[in-house]
Amino acid sequence: MEYVSTRGGVRAVDFEGALLSGYAPDGGLFMPQCIPSLDRDTLRRWSSLSYPGLVKELCSLFIPAELVPRNVLNELIDRAFSRFRHKDVVHLSRLKDGLNVLELWHGVTYAFKDLSLSCTGQFLQYFLEKKEKHVNILVGTSGDTGSSAIESVRGQKNVDIFVLLPKGFCTQIQELQMTTVIEDNVHVFAAPGNSDEIEEPIKELFADVDFAGKYNLMSLNSINWSRIMVQIPHYFYAYFQCAPSLDTTPLPVVEIVVPTGGGGNITAGCIAQKMGLPVRLVSVVNSNDIIHRTVQHGDFSLAERVKATLASAMDIQEPYNVERILWLLSGSDSHLIKTLMEQFSVSKRLKLPEDLHRKLSETLGSCSASDEDIVGAMRRCWEENQYLLCPQSAVAAHYHYSQPHRSCLHPKFSCFSFLSSIPRCCLAPASAAKFQDAVLRANLVPQIPPEITALTAMETRSTPLERGRDWGQVLRGRIEAVAQQW
């Protein structure tokens, strides 16, 4: 299995090369050169597997045994999930009115990023120890990625991690989960900007190929292919949990509703669909609705500003993983993707070609939810089930409540035949415990685990970044200073 850039300007790399990278040197994102196709018998065989079992099977398709022997891969994945609180790692809650919520947040930081980053951290250590290599990880976060990335590598001697958090744009708990980690290899910067703004200095450093190479820069955002790969099992597990039977022809369809920020999770869903999983995907967003506008109208253009919403982890205007989705739907047309992304980079506006927009709208449904919609879904879910949703999960629940089960026509499935009351699964990316303000806004009572309560009494450490300073230069200076200690 080789990995190529979505923009086609660099040589293919193996999994290790894709893992130990950020953006590809040509500015693109790494993707598998070919997507494995699964037959019906494989799907039926996998349907009885546990969640960790599915992760092992799917990762083995993308990581050759000659690179990581299968027994070692299995051990790495078991180690990655050893800190999860739920015995099944993830859990499906079946609620009233057909609302199925797949809880992906039972890891250390109560967010779904723990699933992919715990595995990615283990893969990273495996390769670094073999080669006695040191890397510097750059991470920009809208809230959850930073803490999950820190937990995946904290204390590791061959890794330094530099995290930019958006001061004032994430919750206090999200910030504390980053700033209370007092480890020599963890460097947290608090920047007075939104998640798109803090991504700019990171892009700048990766674009400096000499600097990136000299200091072994890599990313643990969903820029990193490994993050996408380990999220593909979400869709298989959701499908097997919700499909009524795998004994029918054709296989039944399950609709999966995906709260979407940077687009990594929905990209994993598109790959699962490409592999042969019969799922209908719906990308749900908050008022920062660029993906919704792109799906509905082919308008991949920035709004004037990022809006601060209750679903703060999704407050993103530049969902970089859309590039991967467009590459996939274009038939791996790297020349087209390079042209489109360079146009977007200059003007921040892009009208998709008609054919590509048609393919996108056939692949994804979409929905946008306001803060009022989010609060309404949180209240209704509590009133009907005594179940607290985080605001991101509530965006998915809003779609469910506003789209009652009914027969529907969709050209991707069953040759335009009608799909009657297909089961639906809403992905829940975080625990409501991380979003107390949103819970209170819905006039509900937060349920706060003791390990989160304890954060407020812990020592914190971070470096403030001032508006007007060259944040990229500050990052360079810290990376160079840390490197001198090696």
Rosetta blueprint (number, residue, H / E / L):
1 M L
2 E L
3 Y E
4 V E
5 S E
6 T L
7 R L
8 G L
9 G L
10 V L
11 R L
12 A L
13 V E
14 D L
15 F H
16 E H
17 G H
18 A H
19 L H
20 L L
21 S L
22 G L
23 Y L
24 A L
25 P L
26 D L
27 G L
28 G L
29 L L
30 F E
31 M E
32 P E
33 Q L
34 C L
35 I L
36 P L
37 S L
38 L L
39 D L
40 R H
41 D H
42 T H
43 L H
44 R H
45 R H
46 W H
47 S L
48 S L
49 L L
50 S L
51 Y H
52 P H
53 G H
54 L H
55 V H
56 K H
57 E H
58 L H
59 C H
60 S H
61 L H
62 F H
63 I L
64 P L
65 A L
66 E L
67 L L
68 V L
69 P L
70 R H
71 N H
72 V H
73 L H
74 N H
75 E H
76 L H
77 I H
78 D H
79 R H
80 A H
81 F L
82 S L
83 R L
84 F L
85 R L
86 H L
87 K L
88 D L
89 V L
90 V L
91 H E
92 L E
93 S E
94 R E
95 L L
96 K H
97 D H
98 G H
99 L L
100 N E
101 V E
102 L E
103 E E
104 L L
105 W L
106 H L
107 G L
108 V L
109 T L
110 Y L
111 A E
112 F L
113 K H
114 D H
115 L H
116 S H
117 L H
118 S H
119 C H
120 T H
121 G H
122 Q H
123 F H
124 L H
125 Q H
126 Y H
127 F H
128 L H
129 E H
130 K H
131 K H
132 E L
133 K L
134 H L
135 V E
136 N E
137 I E
138 L E
139 V E
140 G E
141 T L
142 S L
143 G L
144 D H
145 T H
146 G H
147 S H
148 S H
149 A H
150 I H
151 E H
152 S H
153 V H
154 R L
155 G L
156 Q L
157 K L
158 N L
159 V E
160 D E
161 I E
162 F E
163 V E
164 L E
165 L E
166 P E
167 K L
168 G L
169 F L
170 C L
171 T L
172 Q H
173 I H
174 Q H
175 E H
176 L H
177 Q H
178 M H
179 T H
180 T L
181 V L
182 I L
183 E L
184 D L
185 N L
186 V E
187 H E
188 V E
189 F E
190 A E
191 A E
192 P L
193 G L
194 N L
195 S H
196 D H
197 E H
198 I H
199 E H
200 E H
201 P H
202 I H
203 K H
204 E H
205 L H
206 F H
207 A H
208 D L
209 V H
210 D H
211 F H
212 A H
213 G H
214 K H
215 Y L
216 N L
217 L E
218 M E
219 S E
220 L L
221 N L
222 S L
223 I L
224 N L
225 W H
226 S H
227 R H
228 I H
229 M H
230 V H
231 Q H
232 I H
233 P H
234 H H
235 Y H
236 F H
237 Y H
238 A H
239 Y H
240 F H
241 Q H
242 C H
243 A L
244 P L
245 S L
246 L L
247 D L
248 T L
249 T L
250 P L
251 L L
252 P L
253 V L
254 V E
255 E E
256 I E
257 V E
258 V E
259 P E
260 T L
261 G L
262 G L
263 G L
264 G H
265 N H
266 I H
267 T H
268 A H
269 G H
270 C H
271 I H
272 A H
273 Q H
274 K H
275 M L
276 G L
277 L L
278 P L
279 V E
280 R E
281 L E
282 V E
283 S E
284 V E
285 V E
286 N L
287 S L
288 N L
289 D L
290 I H
291 I H
292 H H
293 R H
294 T H
295 V H
296 Q H
297 H H
298 G L
299 D E
300 F L
301 S L
302 L L
303 A L
304 E L
305 R L
306 V L
307 K L
308 A L
309 T L
310 L L
311 A L
312 S H
313 A H
314 M H
315 D L
316 I L
317 Q L
318 E L
319 P L
320 Y L
321 N L
322 V H
323 E H
324 R H
325 I H
326 L H
327 W H
328 L H
329 L H
330 S L
331 G L
332 S L
333 D L
334 S H
335 H H
336 L H
337 I H
338 K H
339 T H
340 L H
341 M H
342 E H
343 Q H
344 F H
345 S H
346 V H
347 S H
348 K L
349 R L
350 L L
351 K E
352 L L
353 P L
354 E H
355 D H
356 L H
357 H H
358 R H
359 K H
360 L H
361 S H
362 E H
363 T H
364 L E
365 G E
366 S E
367 C E
368 S E
369 A L
370 S L
371 D H
372 E H
373 D H
374 I H
375 V H
376 G H
377 A H
378 M H
379 R H
380 R H
381 C H
382 W H
383 E H
384 E H
385 N H
386 Q L
387 Y L
388 L L
389 L L
390 C L
391 P H
392 Q H
393 S H
394 A H
395 V H
396 A H
397 A H
398 H H
399 Y H
400 H H
401 Y H
402 S H
403 Q L
404 P L
405 H L
406 R L
407 S L
408 C E
409 L E
410 H L
411 P L
412 K L
413 F L
414 S H
415 C H
416 F H
417 S L
418 F E
419 L E
420 S L
421 S L
422 I L
423 P L
424 R E
425 C E
426 C E
427 L E
428 A E
429 P L
430 A E
431 S L
432 A H
433 A H
434 K H
435 F L
436 Q H
437 D H
438 A H
439 V H
440 L H
441 R H
442 A L
443 N L
444 L L
445 V L
446 P L
447 Q L
448 I L
449 P L
450 P H
451 E H
452 I H
453 T H
454 A H
455 L H
456 T H
457 A H
458 M L
459 E L
460 T L
461 R L
462 S L
463 T E
464 P E
465 L L
466 E L
467 R L
468 G L
469 R L
470 D L
471 W H
472 G H
473 Q H
474 V H
475 L H
476 R H
477 G H
478 R H
479 I H
480 E H
481 A H
482 V H
483 A H
484 Q L
485 Q L
486 W L
